[in-house]
């Protein structure tokens, strides 16, 4: 999806559709400051998201407070949120990387009647106004089906997991394993939890390749942190070769960063799922503004090619995240081809 104009973006707030639409309640104050905490600055994906935030705030006319960054540390996230609230935030946007440890903070915010929008991750407990996310189980399934087809249903693959303390890591991992078990029982999967750290990914991949030199596939949960170390390990072992070479290891990733697209063009990796950094920023602020205006939403399809689903603790807008291969890597509508 291409960026909307300021007029179109504002119109999204006013449009009422049959499903997934917003309606205004009397509780809305209609204005105020939005506090936002960024989860980390050591990932190409998250750095792209961070760059989109002020652009989208300007388009949507959101009064955004100076962002904080919790650096993948839930204790810092808690402190940052407290500071933002102390400075007058009426809505909080966050992306908790540990989705189990944020429940108490969410409860405190609910008690203060401060709505919360979470981006990319879904808290295990605690009320949220809206989760802005893509279907992470679909990521794992798409990766499984891609590798399963490329390997002809047999062989060995490595799954470089994120953190299993995160709903994203769990969703991607569980869906990948379930798909492999049901559709490709002839493929052996080695799962390695990396905690979203590139150095751990490199170490684990190197060890697996030494123990199993016949590995033919790799699934990276996060290209933003896994791509560079994975390519480095493959290059060191003489395995960074084009798909036409029998030594080629098929690699599928998640994120959709420009570096992944370039690696696909070169033949270094074969596919990625484009996680929409631009739309994460846009709709996080869209829903933050809607929360201040007292709007409510319901499950169903939206007017922006997504689906809102019901959660036990709120709602989730599942944004589109297409598989990108050599066949569509130059599609100009992909955010990874719009980054300058």
C-alpha positions as CSV (number, residue, x, y, z in Angstrom):
1,X,0.0,0.0,0.0
2,X,1.3,3.4,-0.9
3,X,1.4,6.3,1.5
4,X,-1.9,8.2,1.7
5,X,-2.1,11.9,1.6
6,X,-2.9,13.9,4.7
7,X,-6.4,14.4,3.4
8,X,-6.9,10.7,2.7
9,X,-5.4,9.7,6.0
10,X,-7.7,12.0,7.9
11,X,-10.6,10.8,5.9
12,X,-9.9,7.3,7.2
13,X,-10.9,8.4,10.6
14,X,-14.3,9.6,9.4
15,X,-15.2,6.8,7.0
16,X,-17.8,4.4,8.4
17,X,-17.8,1.0,6.7
18,X,-20.0,-2.1,7.4
19,X,-17.3,-3.9,9.3
20,X,-14.2,-2.9,11.2
21,X,-15.5,0.6,11.3
22,X,-15.1,3.3,14.0
23,X,-17.9,5.0,15.8
24,X,-17.6,7.9,18.2
25,X,-18.5,7.6,21.9
26,X,-19.1,10.3,24.4
27,X,-15.9,9.4,26.3
28,X,-13.5,10.9,23.8
29,X,-11.7,14.1,24.7
30,X,-10.8,14.8,21.1
31,X,-7.3,15.9,21.6
32,X,-4.1,15.6,23.5
33,X,-0.6,14.3,23.3
34,X,0.5,10.8,22.2
35,X,3.4,9.2,23.9
36,X,5.3,6.6,22.0
37,X,8.1,4.3,23.0
38,X,10.3,2.6,20.3
39,X,11.4,-0.9,21.2
40,X,15.0,-0.8,19.9
41,X,17.4,0.9,17.5
42,X,19.6,-2.0,16.6
43,X,17.4,-3.5,13.8
44,X,17.1,-2.2,10.3
45,X,13.4,-3.0,10.4
46,X,12.8,-0.9,13.6
47,X,15.0,1.9,12.4
48,X,12.8,2.1,9.3
49,X,9.6,2.2,11.5
50,X,11.2,4.9,13.6
51,X,11.8,7.0,10.5
52,X,8.1,6.6,9.4
53,X,6.6,7.7,12.7
54,X,7.1,11.5,12.5
55,X,6.0,11.5,8.8
56,X,2.8,9.7,9.7
57,X,2.3,11.9,12.7
58,X,2.4,14.9,10.4
59,X,0.0,13.4,7.9
60,X,-2.5,12.4,10.5
61,X,-2.0,15.6,12.5
62,X,-1.1,13.8,15.7
63,X,0.4,15.8,18.5
64,X,3.4,13.4,19.2
65,X,5.6,13.8,22.2
66,X,9.3,13.2,21.8
67,X,9.7,9.4,21.6
68,X,11.5,7.3,24.1
69,X,13.4,4.1,23.3
70,X,13.4,1.1,25.6
71,X,16.3,-0.7,23.9
72,X,14.7,-4.2,24.1
73,X,14.5,-3.8,27.9
74,X,11.1,-4.2,29.6
75,X,12.2,-2.4,32.7
76,X,13.2,0.6,30.5
77,X,9.8,0.4,28.8
78,X,8.0,0.6,32.1
79,X,10.0,3.6,33.2
80,X,9.6,5.3,29.8
81,X,5.8,4.8,29.9
82,X,5.7,6.3,33.4
83,X,7.7,9.3,32.3
84,X,5.4,9.8,29.2
85,X,2.3,9.7,31.4
86,X,3.9,12.1,33.9
87,X,4.4,14.5,31.0
88,X,0.8,14.4,30.0
89,X,0.4,11.6,27.4
90,X,-3.3,10.8,26.8
91,X,-2.5,7.7,24.7
92,X,0.5,5.4,24.8
93,X,1.9,3.6,21.7
94,X,4.4,0.9,22.5
95,X,5.9,-2.3,21.1
96,X,6.7,-4.5,24.1
97,X,9.3,-7.2,23.1
98,X,8.5,-9.2,26.2
99,X,4.8,-9.6,25.8
100,X,4.3,-11.3,29.2
101,X,6.0,-8.8,31.4
102,X,4.0,-5.7,30.5
103,X,0.7,-6.8,32.1
104,X,1.1,-4.7,35.3
105,X,1.9,-1.6,33.3
106,X,-1.2,-2.1,31.1
107,X,-3.3,-2.5,34.2
108,X,-2.0,0.8,35.6
109,X,-2.7,2.6,32.4
110,X,-6.2,1.2,32.3
111,X,-6.8,2.4,35.8
112,X,-5.8,5.9,34.7
113,X,-8.0,5.6,31.6
114,X,-5.1,6.0,29.2
115,X,-5.7,3.9,26.1
116,X,-2.8,1.8,24.7
117,X,-1.9,0.9,21.1
118,X,0.7,-1.8,20.7
119,X,2.7,-2.2,17.5
120,X,4.0,-5.5,16.1
121,X,3.5,-7.4,19.4
122,X,0.4,-8.5,21.2
123,X,0.6,-8.4,25.0
124,X,-0.3,-11.7,26.7
125,X,-2.4,-10.0,29.3
126,X,-3.6,-6.5,30.0
127,X,-6.2,-4.3,28.1
128,X,-5.2,-2.8,24.8
129,X,-7.3,-0.4,22.7
130,X,-5.8,-1.9,19.5
131,X,-2.9,-4.1,18.4
132,X,-1.4,-3.1,15.1
133,X,0.2,-6.2,13.7
134,X,0.3,-8.6,10.9
135,X,-0.7,-12.3,11.1
136,X,2.6,-13.7,12.4
137,X,1.4,-17.3,12.2
138,X,1.0,-16.7,8.5
139,X,4.7,-15.7,8.4
140,X,5.7,-19.1,9.7
141,X,3.3,-20.9,7.3
142,X,4.5,-19.0,4.3
143,X,8.1,-19.7,5.2
144,X,7.4,-23.4,5.6
145,X,5.6,-23.7,2.3
146,X,8.3,-21.9,0.5
147,X,11.1,-24.0,1.9
148,X,9.1,-27.2,1.7
149,X,8.5,-26.7,-2.0
150,X,12.1,-25.7,-2.8
151,X,13.5,-28.7,-0.9
152,X,11.0,-31.1,-2.5
153,X,9.7,-32.1,0.9
154,X,12.9,-33.6,2.3
155,X,16.1,-32.5,3.8
156,X,17.2,-30.4,6.8
157,X,16.4,-26.8,7.7
158,X,17.4,-24.4,10.5
159,X,14.9,-22.1,12.0
160,X,16.5,-19.0,13.5
161,X,13.8,-18.1,16.0
162,X,13.3,-14.7,17.6
163,X,12.5,-14.7,21.3
164,X,10.0,-17.3,22.6
165,X,9.1,-14.7,25.3
166,X,7.5,-12.7,22.5
167,X,4.1,-13.7,20.9
168,X,5.8,-13.0,17.6
169,X,8.5,-15.5,18.1
170,X,6.0,-18.1,19.4
171,X,3.6,-17.5,16.5
172,X,6.2,-17.8,13.8
173,X,7.9,-20.8,15.3
174,X,4.8,-22.7,16.2
175,X,3.2,-22.2,12.8
176,X,6.4,-23.1,11.0
177,X,6.8,-26.3,12.9
178,X,3.1,-27.3,12.6
179,X,3.2,-26.7,8.9
180,X,6.4,-28.8,8.5
181,X,5.0,-31.6,10.5
182,X,1.7,-31.8,8.6
183,X,2.8,-30.9,5.1
184,X,6.5,-31.9,4.9
185,X,7.2,-34.7,7.4
186,X,10.4,-35.6,5.4
187,X,12.0,-32.3,6.5
188,X,14.0,-32.2,9.7
189,X,13.9,-28.8,11.5
190,X,16.5,-27.5,13.9
191,X,15.1,-24.6,15.9
192,X,17.5,-22.1,17.5
193,X,16.1,-19.3,19.8
194,X,18.2,-16.2,19.2
195,X,16.4,-13.7,21.4
196,X,16.3,-11.4,18.3
197,X,20.1,-11.1,18.5
198,X,22.3,-11.3,15.4
199,X,25.4,-12.6,17.3
200,X,23.4,-15.5,18.7
201,X,22.0,-16.3,15.3
202,X,25.5,-16.4,13.7
203,X,26.9,-18.7,16.4
204,X,24.0,-21.1,16.3
205,X,23.9,-21.3,12.5
206,X,27.7,-21.9,12.4
207,X,27.4,-24.7,14.9
208,X,24.5,-26.3,13.1
209,X,26.2,-26.2,9.7
210,X,29.3,-27.8,11.2
211,X,27.2,-30.6,12.7
212,X,24.9,-30.9,9.7
213,X,26.7,-29.9,6.5
214,X,23.8,-31.1,4.4
215,X,21.4,-28.4,5.7
216,X,19.6,-27.0,2.7
217,X,17.2,-24.4,4.1
218,X,17.1,-21.5,6.6
219,X,14.2,-19.6,8.0
220,X,15.1,-16.3,9.7
221,X,12.5,-14.8,12.0
222,X,13.9,-11.3,11.6
223,X,15.9,-10.1,8.7
224,X,16.6,-6.8,10.4
225,X,18.9,-8.6,12.9
226,X,19.5,-12.0,11.3
227,X,20.3,-11.2,7.7
228,X,23.8,-9.8,7.9
229,X,25.2,-12.4,10.3
230,X,23.6,-15.2,8.3
231,X,25.1,-14.0,5.0
232,X,28.5,-13.7,6.8
233,X,28.4,-17.3,8.0
234,X,27.3,-18.6,4.6
235,X,30.1,-16.6,2.9
236,X,32.7,-17.9,5.3
237,X,31.7,-21.4,4.6
238,X,31.6,-20.9,0.8
239,X,27.9,-21.4,0.7
240,X,26.8,-18.0,-0.4
241,X,26.2,-19.1,-4.0
242,X,23.3,-18.5,-6.5
243,X,20.2,-20.7,-6.6
244,X,21.6,-22.5,-9.7
245,X,24.5,-23.8,-7.7
246,X,23.9,-27.2,-6.0
247,X,25.5,-25.8,-2.8
248,X,22.9,-23.1,-2.5
249,X,21.0,-23.0,0.8
250,X,17.5,-21.7,0.4
251,X,16.8,-18.8,2.8
252,X,13.5,-17.2,3.6
253,X,13.2,-14.3,6.0
254,X,10.7,-11.9,7.7
255,X,10.8,-8.1,7.6
256,X,10.9,-6.8,4.1
257,X,13.8,-4.4,4.6
258,X,15.7,-3.0,1.5
259,X,18.7,-5.1,2.4
260,X,16.6,-8.3,2.1
261,X,15.3,-7.2,-1.3
262,X,18.8,-6.6,-2.5
263,X,19.9,-10.0,-1.3
264,X,17.0,-11.5,-3.2
265,X,18.0,-9.7,-6.4
266,X,21.6,-11.0,-5.9
267,X,20.4,-14.6,-5.3
268,X,21.9,-14.6,-1.8
269,X,18.5,-15.3,-0.2
270,X,15.3,-16.4,-1.8
271,X,12.3,-14.8,-0.1
272,X,11.0,-12.7,2.7
273,X,7.7,-11.7,4.2
274,X,7.2,-7.9,4.0
275,X,6.3,-6.8,7.5
276,X,4.8,-3.4,6.9
277,X,6.9,-0.9,8.8
278,X,5.2,2.0,7.1
279,X,1.7,0.8,7.9
280,X,2.7,-0.1,11.5
281,X,3.6,3.6,12.0
282,X,0.6,4.9,10.2
283,X,-2.0,2.8,11.9
284,X,-0.5,2.9,15.3
285,X,-1.0,6.7,15.2
286,X,-4.3,6.4,13.4
287,X,-5.7,4.3,16.3
288,X,-4.0,6.5,18.9
289,X,-5.9,9.5,17.4
290,X,-9.1,7.5,17.2
291,X,-8.7,6.6,20.9
292,X,-8.5,10.2,21.9
293,X,-11.6,10.9,19.9
294,X,-13.5,8.2,21.7
295,X,-14.0,6.0,18.6
296,X,-14.6,2.3,19.0
297,X,-14.1,-0.5,16.4
298,X,-15.5,-3.9,15.9
299,X,-14.1,-7.1,14.3
300,X,-14.3,-7.5,10.5
301,X,-12.7,-6.3,7.3
302,X,-11.4,-2.7,7.2
303,X,-11.2,-0.1,4.4
304,X,-7.4,-0.5,4.2
305,X,-7.1,-4.2,3.1
306,X,-6.8,-5.6,6.6
307,X,-9.0,-7.5,9.1
308,X,-9.7,-6.6,12.7
309,X,-10.0,-9.6,15.0
310,X,-11.3,-10.0,18.6
311,X,-8.8,-10.7,21.3
312,X,-9.5,-11.6,24.9
313,X,-8.0,-8.3,25.9
314,X,-8.9,-6.0,23.0
315,X,-8.8,-5.9,19.2
316,X,-6.1,-6.5,16.7
317,X,-5.8,-5.0,13.2
318,X,-4.0,-7.6,11.1
319,X,-2.3,-5.7,8.3
320,X,-1.3,-7.3,5.0
321,X,2.2,-8.8,4.8
322,X,3.0,-10.4,1.3
323,X,5.6,-12.9,0.5
324,X,8.4,-11.4,-1.6
325,X,10.5,-13.4,-4.1
326,X,12.5,-12.7,-7.2
327,X,9.2,-12.5,-9.0
328,X,7.8,-9.5,-7.2
329,X,10.9,-8.0,-5.5
330,X,10.8,-4.8,-7.6
331,X,7.1,-4.1,-6.8
332,X,7.2,-0.3,-6.1
333,X,4.2,-0.6,-3.7
334,X,6.4,-2.5,-1.2
335,X,7.7,-0.2,1.5
336,X,11.2,-1.7,1.2
337,X,11.3,-0.2,-2.3
338,X,10.2,3.2,-1.1
339,X,12.9,3.8,1.5
340,X,15.4,6.5,0.5
